[in-house]
């Protein structure tokens, strides 16, 4: 693939991915404020941005086999918890940005979990048992089988867990 086109696809993928998450955050705020139609429009736009992002990543040719994808996911998670987040935690602490520091610390703890879960899946992909996954909506912790009474990462209660289908 042409170098400029590849660069553009990567930039477009990053932008569309970020727009998706941003619009979902905006939709949640609109819901809180009682603007349900604005929230619905923002969720529709977020879904549209996902369509764009998935088309761009497909054009890049980045999606491989499940085994290849899990290996890449492990590498990405390892980078985040070993390099990226420790640097960010240190900077936030030095700048006394408590909310950012806590956000980074929670994400760092959960990225370690992701790498472990991906590794376990990779080691027995064909024989992986059927389990339920629950995600803490405060810190992102992934729990298996049922939501815990309290999140082991952030301490929030069971009611903040979302079952993933």
C-alpha positions as CSV (number, residue, x, y, z in Angstrom):
1,X,0.0,0.0,0.0
2,X,1.2,3.5,-0.8
3,X,2.8,5.2,2.2
4,X,0.6,8.3,2.1
5,X,-2.6,6.3,1.8
6,X,-1.5,4.0,4.7
7,X,-0.7,7.1,6.9
8,X,-4.1,8.6,5.9
9,X,-6.0,5.4,6.7
10,X,-4.3,5.2,10.2
11,X,-5.1,8.8,10.9
12,X,-8.7,8.4,9.8
13,X,-9.1,5.2,11.8
14,X,-7.8,7.0,14.9
15,X,-10.1,10.0,14.3
16,X,-13.2,8.0,13.7
17,X,-12.5,5.8,16.8
18,X,-12.0,8.8,18.9
19,X,-15.2,10.5,17.6
20,X,-17.2,7.3,18.4
21,X,-16.1,7.4,22.1
22,X,-16.5,11.2,22.3
23,X,-20.0,11.1,20.9
24,X,-21.0,8.3,23.3
25,X,-19.8,10.5,26.2
26,X,-21.8,13.4,24.8
27,X,-24.9,11.2,24.5
28,X,-24.6,10.1,28.1
29,X,-24.5,13.8,29.1
30,X,-27.5,14.6,26.9
31,X,-29.4,11.8,28.6
32,X,-28.5,13.1,32.1
33,X,-29.8,16.5,31.0
34,X,-33.0,15.1,29.7
35,X,-32.3,15.7,26.0
36,X,-33.2,12.2,24.8
37,X,-33.4,13.2,21.1
38,X,-30.0,14.8,21.1
39,X,-28.6,11.7,22.9
40,X,-30.2,9.5,20.2
41,X,-28.6,11.5,17.4
42,X,-25.2,11.4,19.1
43,X,-25.5,7.6,19.5
44,X,-26.4,7.3,15.8
45,X,-23.4,9.4,14.8
46,X,-21.2,7.3,17.1
47,X,-22.4,4.2,15.4
48,X,-21.7,5.8,12.0
49,X,-18.2,6.7,13.1
50,X,-17.7,3.0,14.1
51,X,-18.7,2.0,10.6
52,X,-16.1,4.3,9.2
53,X,-13.4,3.1,11.6
54,X,-14.1,-0.6,10.7
55,X,-13.9,0.2,7.0
56,X,-10.6,2.0,7.5
57,X,-9.0,-0.8,9.6
58,X,-10.2,-3.3,7.0
59,X,-8.6,-1.3,4.2
60,X,-5.3,-1.2,6.2
61,X,-5.4,-5.0,6.4
62,X,-4.9,-4.9,10.1
63,X,-7.4,-7.6,11.1
64,X,-5.9,-11.0,10.9
65,X,-6.9,-14.4,12.3
66,X,-8.2,-14.6,15.8
67,X,-4.9,-16.0,17.0
68,X,-3.0,-13.1,15.3
69,X,-5.4,-10.6,16.7
70,X,-5.1,-11.9,20.2
71,X,-1.3,-11.8,20.0
72,X,-1.5,-8.2,18.8
73,X,-4.0,-7.4,21.6
74,X,-1.6,-8.8,24.2
75,X,1.3,-6.7,22.8
76,X,-0.9,-3.6,22.9
77,X,-2.0,-4.3,26.5
78,X,1.5,-5.0,27.6
79,X,2.8,-1.8,26.2
80,X,0.0,0.2,27.9
81,X,0.5,-1.2,31.4
82,X,4.3,-1.6,31.2
83,X,5.2,1.7,29.5
84,X,2.4,4.1,28.6
85,X,0.4,4.3,31.8
86,X,3.3,4.3,34.3
87,X,4.7,7.3,32.5
88,X,1.3,9.0,32.6
89,X,0.7,8.1,36.3
90,X,4.0,9.7,37.2
91,X,3.3,12.9,35.2
92,X,-0.1,13.2,36.7
93,X,1.2,12.7,40.2
94,X,4.0,15.3,39.6
95,X,1.4,17.8,38.4
96,X,-1.0,16.9,41.3
97,X,-3.8,15.9,38.9
98,X,-5.6,13.5,41.2
99,X,-8.5,12.6,38.9
100,X,-6.2,12.0,35.9
101,X,-3.9,9.9,38.1
102,X,-6.7,7.8,39.4
103,X,-8.1,7.3,35.9
104,X,-4.6,6.2,34.7
105,X,-4.1,3.9,37.7
106,X,-7.4,2.2,37.2
107,X,-6.8,1.8,33.4
108,X,-3.3,0.4,34.1
109,X,-4.6,-2.2,36.5
110,X,-7.2,-3.3,34.0
111,X,-4.8,-3.4,31.1
112,X,-2.8,-6.0,33.0
113,X,-6.0,-8.0,33.4
114,X,-6.8,-7.7,29.7
115,X,-3.3,-9.1,28.7
116,X,-3.8,-12.0,31.1
117,X,-7.3,-12.8,29.8
118,X,-6.1,-12.6,26.2
119,X,-3.2,-14.8,26.9
120,X,-5.5,-17.4,28.6
121,X,-7.8,-17.3,25.6
122,X,-4.9,-17.7,23.2
123,X,-3.6,-20.7,25.1
124,X,-6.8,-22.7,24.6
125,X,-8.7,-20.9,21.8
126,X,-10.6,-23.9,20.5
127,X,-11.4,-25.2,24.0
128,X,-12.2,-22.0,25.8
129,X,-15.1,-22.6,28.2
130,X,-18.3,-20.6,27.9
131,X,-18.3,-17.9,30.6
132,X,-20.0,-14.6,31.2
133,X,-18.1,-11.3,31.2
134,X,-19.1,-8.4,33.4
135,X,-17.4,-5.0,33.1
136,X,-17.2,-2.4,35.9
137,X,-18.6,0.9,34.4
138,X,-16.3,2.9,36.7
139,X,-12.8,1.5,36.0
140,X,-13.3,-1.1,33.2
141,X,-12.4,-4.2,35.3
142,X,-13.5,-7.4,33.5
143,X,-15.0,-10.0,35.9
144,X,-15.8,-13.6,34.9
145,X,-19.1,-15.5,35.5
146,X,-20.9,-13.0,37.7
147,X,-20.5,-9.5,38.9
148,X,-18.6,-9.3,42.2
149,X,-20.1,-7.6,45.3
150,X,-17.3,-5.0,45.0
151,X,-15.0,-4.3,42.1
152,X,-11.5,-5.5,43.0
153,X,-9.9,-2.6,41.2
154,X,-11.9,0.5,42.2
155,X,-14.3,-0.8,45.0
156,X,-17.5,0.2,43.3
157,X,-20.5,-2.1,44.0
158,X,-22.1,-4.8,41.9
159,X,-24.8,-2.5,40.5
160,X,-22.1,-0.7,38.4
161,X,-21.3,-3.9,36.4
162,X,-22.6,-4.4,32.9
163,X,-23.0,-7.9,31.5
164,X,-21.4,-8.3,28.0
165,X,-23.3,-10.3,25.5
